Amino acid sequence: MQAGRADAQGQGSQVRVAQYADEAQAGREQRLLRQHPQPVAASSSLAAPGAWLSMTHMGVPLLLVRQEGGQVQAFLNVCRHRGARVVPEGSGGESRAFVCPYHAWTYKPDGALRGVPESSGFPCLKQEESGLRKLATVERAGVVWVVLDPAQSAIDPGAHLGGLMDNLESLSGLRAPVGFAPRSYEVQANWKLLVDGSFEAYHFKVAHRNTIAHMFVGNMQIVDEFDLNRRLYLIKSKFAQDKPQADGFDPRRYGNLTYFFFPNTTILVQPDHAQLSCLEPLGATRTRVHELTLIPEAPASDKAKAHWEANVDLYRRTLAEDYALAESIQSGIASGANEAFTFGTFEFSASRFHSQLQQQLSAMPEASQA
């Protein structure tokens, strides 16, 4: 950082534009994402045992319930009788039982099948094996992470989040933050275009000249890899002015840390809060963005609420600049102007992500790709 050199590797590389426009690949990517932990809700939205949340994420109907022991468990919100959604989308503070609206099969908060009307008509039913399907679930950094593929229910999501999550939670206020200002919206671009933008600082001085460019050193980003995950550090202008020493260095004062959890989640860490963004591919050219602000505690006054809203507004205005460019790129792909995109030596993290993604897609069993 003191030398003013960004991390760089190799001689540059290329990524074929077909990877941003192929519907068959988009389908495989959707299945891959369901095999990795997805941030689906703030832990604070399920405040006490019995609290529940019914939602759909990446096309999967989910039921989250905080158990008596304090942990959150995610289930497929699908009746084991004839497949109806058991609980309408919404939330509640107390759950004694969940009753399917089709035939009134009833489930306990722990997902176990509690009752079947006229059960004599199901002589072969094994009630102990007919509870709601559990999904691998973990709470980290104030967020509920769920692996949406029921075939992966035995894995440990925390192991995938790994050492990078440990590092994130070591930062003040980020072990158990409160969720604030969630929103979801669509961008007319491939989800990987949105990922690419977070992996390089080359665009900052140009794309963000009207918002935050003045706050940062041009094209200065440090990249640390944690297997498939990574931490990126964008250097603020005040670093060059203050010339801090390595001893006692406070990274949150002199830059923005971005924690990327493969394949589609980023958490941008700022001095007193963080911004989570999860990308849901809806097809080759459409992405649903899920955002959640993570703050130290719920706002206790209008002044505190206004403070966080101002931070959220700046974040969203900055992202809007990135996403408008992504939509522009997506429309240009169809023109045939480029067969491949070129990534410079200091953009290596983006092209490396594409290589890792292709490796993961190739490793999926044929049955999962069918």
C-alpha positions in Angstrom: 0.0 0.0 0.0 2.8 2.4 0.9 4.4 1.7 -2.5 1.2 2.5 -4.3 1.0 -0.8 -6.2 -2.2 -2.8 -6.6 -2.2 -6.6 -6.5 -1.7 -7.9 -10.0 -1.0 -11.3 -11.5 0.0 -12.7 -14.9 -0.2 -11.0 -18.3 -3.9 -10.5 -18.4 -6.6 -12.9 -19.7 -9.8 -13.2 -21.5 -13.3 -14.5 -20.8 -15.6 -15.4 -23.6 -18.8 -13.3 -23.7 -20.9 -16.4 -24.4 -20.6 -17.1 -20.7 -22.7 -14.1 -20.0 -25.5 -14.9 -22.5 -25.9 -18.7 -22.6 -29.2 -19.9 -21.0 -28.0 -23.5 -20.6 -25.1 -22.3 -18.6 -27.3 -20.0 -16.6 -29.4 -23.0 -15.6 -26.3 -24.9 -14.5 -25.2 -21.9 -12.5 -28.5 -21.7 -10.7 -28.2 -25.3 -9.6 -24.6 -24.7 -8.5 -25.6 -21.7 -6.4 -28.2 -23.9 -4.6 -25.4 -26.1 -3.5 -23.6 -23.3 -1.7 -24.7 -21.3 1.4 -27.1 -18.5 0.5 -27.9 -15.6 2.9 -31.6 -15.7 3.1 -32.6 -13.5 6.1 -31.3 -11.4 9.0 -31.0 -13.4 12.2 -32.7 -10.4 13.9 -35.9 -11.1 11.9 -36.3 -14.3 13.9 -35.7 -12.8 17.3 -36.9 -15.5 19.8 -37.7 -19.2 19.9 -40.9 -19.9 17.9 -40.4 -17.1 15.5 -40.9 -18.1 11.9 -40.4 -16.7 8.4 -41.9 -18.1 5.2 -40.3 -16.9 1.9 -39.1 -18.0 -1.5 -35.4 -17.7 -2.4 -34.0 -18.7 -5.8 -37.3 -20.4 -6.5 -37.2 -22.5 -3.4 -40.1 -22.3 -0.9 -38.5 -21.9 2.6 -39.7 -22.0 6.1 -37.3 -20.7 8.8 -38.1 -21.4 12.4 -36.1 -20.5 15.5 -36.0 -23.6 17.6 -36.4 -23.9 21.4 -32.6 -24.4 21.7 -32.1 -21.0 20.0 -30.8 -22.1 16.6 -32.6 -21.3 13.3 -33.6 -24.3 11.2 -34.6 -24.0 7.6 -37.1 -26.4 5.9 -38.5 -26.8 2.5 -41.9 -25.3 2.9 -43.5 -28.2 1.1 -46.0 -30.7 2.5 -44.8 -34.3 2.4 -48.3 -35.5 1.4 -49.1 -33.9 -1.9 -46.6 -31.1 -2.1 -48.6 -28.0 -1.3 -46.9 -25.0 0.3 -47.6 -25.4 4.0 -47.2 -21.8 5.3 -48.1 -18.7 3.2 -45.3 -16.2 2.8 -45.0 -14.0 5.8 -43.7 -14.1 9.4 -44.8 -14.7 12.9 -43.6 -14.5 16.5 -44.8 -17.8 17.8 -45.2 -21.3 16.2 -47.0 -24.2 17.9 -47.8 -26.0 14.7 -47.9 -25.6 10.9 -51.0 -26.9 9.1 -51.1 -27.6 5.4 -54.0 -25.8 3.8 -54.8 -28.8 1.4 -55.4 -31.7 3.8 -54.4 -30.4 7.2 -51.3 -32.5 7.7 -49.7 -30.8 10.7 -46.0 -30.2 11.4 -44.2 -29.3 14.7 -41.8 -26.3 14.8 -39.0 -28.8 14.5 -40.4 -30.0 11.2 -41.7 -33.4 12.5 -45.0 -34.6 11.3 -47.4 -34.3 14.2 -50.8 -35.3 12.8 -52.6 -36.8 9.8 -56.4 -36.5 9.5 -57.9 -40.0 9.0 -54.5 -41.5 9.3 -56.0 -45.0 8.9 -56.1 -44.3 5.2 -52.2 -44.3 5.2 -51.3 -47.7 6.6 -47.8 -47.6 5.1 -46.9 -44.0 6.2 -43.8 -43.8 8.3 -44.6 -40.7 10.3 -41.1 -40.4 11.7 -39.7 -40.2 8.2 -42.3 -37.8 6.8 -41.4 -34.5 8.4 -40.6 -31.3 6.5 -37.3 -31.7 4.6 -34.5 -30.0 6.5 -31.9 -27.9 4.8 -28.3 -27.3 6.0 -28.5 -24.0 8.0 -26.1 -21.8 9.9 -26.1 -18.4 11.4 -23.0 -16.3 10.9 -22.4 -12.5 11.1 -26.1 -11.8 11.9 -27.3 -13.7 8.8 -29.1 -17.0 8.3 -27.3 -19.0 5.6 -29.0 -21.9 3.9 -28.0 -24.5 1.4 -31.1 -24.7 -0.8 -30.4 -28.2 -2.3 -31.9 -30.8 0.0 -29.5 -33.4 -1.3 -26.8 -31.3 0.5 -28.6 -31.3 3.9 -25.8 -33.1 5.7 -23.0 -30.6 4.8 -21.8 -27.9 7.2 -22.4 -24.5 5.6 -20.0 -23.0 8.1 -17.2 -25.0 6.7 -17.7 -23.4 3.3 -17.8 -19.9 4.8 -14.6 -20.9 6.5 -11.8 -18.7 7.7 -13.0 -15.7 5.8 -16.2 -15.7 7.9 -14.1 -16.0 11.1 -12.2 -13.0 10.0 -15.3 -11.0 9.3 -16.9 -11.8 12.6 -13.7 -10.7 14.4 -14.4 -7.1 13.3 -16.2 -5.0 15.9 -20.0 -5.1 15.5 -20.1 -7.9 13.0 -20.5 -11.0 15.1 -24.2 -10.4 15.7 -25.4 -7.3 13.9 -29.0 -6.3 13.3 -30.6 -6.4 9.8 -31.8 -3.0 8.4 -33.4 -1.8 5.2 -33.7 -5.1 3.2 -34.7 -4.8 -0.4 -34.8 -6.9 -3.6 -34.9 -5.7 -7.2 -34.0 -6.8 -10.7 -31.1 -5.8 -13.0 -31.2 -6.6 -16.7 -27.8 -8.2 -16.8 -26.0 -11.4 -16.2 -25.1 -11.9 -12.5 -21.5 -12.4 -13.3 -21.2 -8.9 -14.7 -22.2 -7.6 -11.3 -19.5 -9.8 -9.7 -16.8 -8.6 -12.1 -17.3 -5.0 -11.0 -16.5 -5.8 -7.3 -13.2 -7.5 -8.2 -11.3 -4.5 -9.6 -10.8 -0.8 -8.7 -9.8 0.1 -12.2 -13.3 1.6 -12.9 -13.6 3.7 -9.7 -12.3 7.0 -10.8 -14.5 7.0 -14.0 -17.7 5.1 -13.1 -18.0 6.6 -9.7 -16.8 10.1 -10.3 -20.1 11.6 -9.2 -20.4 9.7 -6.0 -17.4 8.2 -4.1 -14.4 8.3 -6.5 -12.8 11.2 -4.5 -12.8 9.1 -1.4 -10.4 6.4 -2.8 -7.0 6.0 -4.4 -7.3 5.2 -8.1 -6.9 1.5 -9.1 -5.6 0.4 -5.7 -7.0 -2.9 -4.4 -5.4 -5.6 -2.3 -6.7 -9.2 -2.7 -6.5 -12.0 -0.2 -7.8 -15.5 -1.1 -9.4 -18.0 1.2 -9.9 -21.0 -1.0 -12.9 -20.0 -3.2 -13.7 -17.0 -1.0 -11.7 -13.8 -0.9 -11.2 -10.5 0.9 -10.7 -7.3 -1.1 -9.4 -4.0 0.3 -10.0 -0.7 -1.5 -7.7 2.1 -0.3 -9.1 5.5 0.8 -7.4 8.7 -0.2 -6.7 9.6 3.4 -4.1 6.7 3.5 -1.7 8.8 1.3 -2.4 11.9 3.4 -1.9 10.3 6.9 0.8 7.9 5.9 -0.1 5.5 8.7 2.4 2.9 10.0 1.9 -0.9 9.9 1.9 -1.2 13.7 -1.6 -0.6 15.0 -3.0 -0.1 11.5 -6.9 0.1 11.4 -8.0 -1.2 8.0 -11.6 0.1 8.5 -10.3 3.7 8.8 -8.2 3.6 5.7 -10.3 1.6 3.3 -13.3 -0.5 2.5 -13.1 -4.3 3.0 -15.2 -6.5 0.7 -15.8 -10.1 1.8 -16.8 -12.3 -1.1 -18.3 -15.6 -0.3 -18.3 -17.8 -3.5 -20.1 -17.8 -5.7 -22.5 -14.9 -5.3 -22.5 -13.0 -2.0 -20.5 -9.9 -1.0 -20.4 -8.1 2.3 -18.9 -4.6 2.1 -17.5 -3.5 5.5 -17.4 0.2 6.3 -16.3 1.9 9.5 -19.4 1.3 11.6 -21.6 -1.1 9.5 -21.7 -3.5 6.6 -23.7 -3.9 3.4 -24.6 -7.4 2.2 -25.5 -8.1 -1.5 -26.6 -11.5 -2.8 -27.1 -12.1 -6.6 -29.8 -14.4 -7.8 -29.6 -15.3 -11.5 -33.1 -15.3 -13.0 -31.7 -16.3 -16.4 -28.8 -15.5 -18.6 -29.6 -11.8 -18.8 -31.6 -11.0 -15.6 -30.5 -10.9 -12.0 -32.4 -10.3 -8.8 -30.3 -8.5 -6.2 -31.0 -9.0 -2.5 -29.6 -6.3 -0.2 -29.4 -6.1 3.6 -27.6 -3.5 5.8 -25.9 -4.9 8.9 -25.8 -2.4 11.8 -24.6 -2.7 15.4 -28.0 -2.3 16.9 -31.5 -1.3 16.0 -32.0 2.5 15.6 -33.3 3.9 18.9 -34.2 7.3 17.6 -35.2 9.1 14.4 -31.7 10.6 14.3 -30.1 7.2 14.4 -32.5 5.9 11.7 -31.7 8.9 9.5 -28.0 8.2 9.9 -28.3 4.7 8.6 -30.7 5.6 5.9 -28.2 8.2 4.6 -25.5 5.5 4.5 -27.8 3.1 2.7 -28.8 5.8 0.2 -25.1 6.4 -0.8 -24.5 2.7 -1.1 -27.4 2.3 -3.4 -26.6 5.3 -5.5 -23.1 3.9 -6.0 -24.3 0.4 -6.9 -26.8 2.0 -9.3 -23.9 3.3 -11.3 -22.3 -0.1 -11.5 -25.5 -1.8 -12.4 -26.4 0.7 -15.1 -23.0 -0.1 -16.7 -23.7 -3.8 -16.4 -27.0 -3.4 -18.3 -25.1 -1.4 -20.9 -22.6 -4.2 -21.3 -25.3 -6.9 -21.5 -27.0 -5.0 -24.3 -23.6 -4.7 -26.1 -22.9 -8.5 -25.9 -25.8 -9.2 -28.3 -24.2 -6.9 -30.9 -21.4 -9.3 -31.6 -18.7 -6.6 -31.1 -16.7 -8.8 -28.8 -16.0 -12.5 -28.7 -14.3 -12.1 -25.4 -13.7 -9.5 -22.7 -10.1 -8.6 -21.8 -9.0 -8.4 -18.1 -5.8 -6.6 -17.2 -3.2 -7.8 -14.7 -4.8 -5.8 -11.9 -8.2 -7.3 -12.8 -6.9 -10.8 -12.3 -9.4 -11.6 -9.5 -12.3 -11.3 -11.9 -10.9 -13.7 -14.5 -9.8 -16.0 -11.7 -13.4 -16.1 -10.4 -14.6 -17.2 -13.9 -12.0 -20.0 -13.9 -13.1 -21.2 -10.5 -16.7 -21.1 -11.4 -16.1 -23.2 -14.6 -14.2 -25.7 -12.5 -17.1 -26.0 -10.1 -19.6 -26.4 -12.9 -17.5 -29.1 -14.5 -17.3 -31.0 -11.2 -21.1 -31.2 -10.8 -22.4 -34.7 -11.3 -24.2 -35.3 -14.5 -27.5 -36.0 -12.6 -27.3 -32.5 -11.1 -26.8 -30.9 -14.5 -29.7 -32.8 -16.2 
